């Protein structure tokens, strides 16, 4: 991942889930996010990696392996 932040859609694609699932993770406190604009969020790469590790998903060289 070369960007510092990813959108909910990009995170959803990374984990092969829907955008709705990503918003659920954020609302449940499982994944940290920042508001980017009305109805939109962004998630830092560090937070994505932390979430993946907590879920037992392997991360190698800042790449999430699903």
C-alpha positions as CSV (number, residue, x, y, z in Angstrom):
1,X,0.0,0.0,0.0
2,X,1.6,3.3,-1.0
3,X,-1.1,5.7,0.2
4,X,-1.4,6.8,3.8
5,X,-5.2,6.6,3.9
6,X,-7.7,4.4,2.1
7,X,-11.4,5.0,1.6
8,X,-14.1,2.6,2.9
9,X,-14.5,1.2,-0.6
10,X,-10.8,0.5,-1.0
11,X,-10.7,-1.2,2.4
12,X,-13.7,-3.3,1.4
13,X,-12.0,-4.4,-1.8
14,X,-8.8,-5.2,0.2
15,X,-10.7,-7.6,2.5
16,X,-13.2,-8.7,-0.1
17,X,-16.2,-7.4,1.8
18,X,-18.9,-4.8,1.2
19,X,-18.6,-1.1,2.1
20,X,-21.4,-1.7,4.6
21,X,-19.2,-4.2,6.4
22,X,-16.4,-1.7,6.7
23,X,-18.8,0.9,8.1
24,X,-20.0,-1.7,10.6
25,X,-16.5,-2.5,11.7
26,X,-15.9,1.3,12.3
27,X,-19.2,1.7,14.2
28,X,-18.5,-1.4,16.3
29,X,-15.1,0.1,17.2
30,X,-13.1,-2.7,15.5
31,X,-11.5,-0.4,13.0
32,X,-10.5,3.3,13.5
33,X,-11.5,5.8,10.9
34,X,-11.6,9.5,10.3
35,X,-14.4,11.5,8.7
36,X,-13.3,12.8,5.3
37,X,-16.6,14.5,4.4
38,X,-20.3,14.0,4.9
39,X,-20.9,10.3,4.9
40,X,-17.4,9.5,3.9
41,X,-14.5,8.1,6.0
42,X,-10.8,7.3,5.5
43,X,-8.7,4.7,7.3
44,X,-5.0,4.9,7.8
45,X,-2.8,2.1,6.6
46,X,-1.5,1.6,10.1
47,X,-5.0,1.1,11.4
48,X,-5.8,-1.3,8.6
49,X,-2.7,-3.3,9.4
50,X,-3.6,-3.3,13.2
51,X,-7.1,-4.5,12.4
52,X,-5.9,-7.2,10.1
53,X,-3.4,-8.6,12.7
54,X,-6.2,-8.5,15.4
55,X,-8.4,-10.5,13.0
56,X,-5.6,-13.1,12.4
57,X,-5.0,-11.9,8.9
58,X,-1.3,-11.9,7.8
59,X,0.4,-8.7,6.9
60,X,3.8,-8.8,5.1
61,X,5.7,-5.7,4.1
62,X,2.6,-3.5,4.7
63,X,0.5,-5.8,2.5
64,X,-2.6,-7.4,3.9
65,X,-2.8,-11.0,2.8
66,X,-6.4,-12.2,2.7
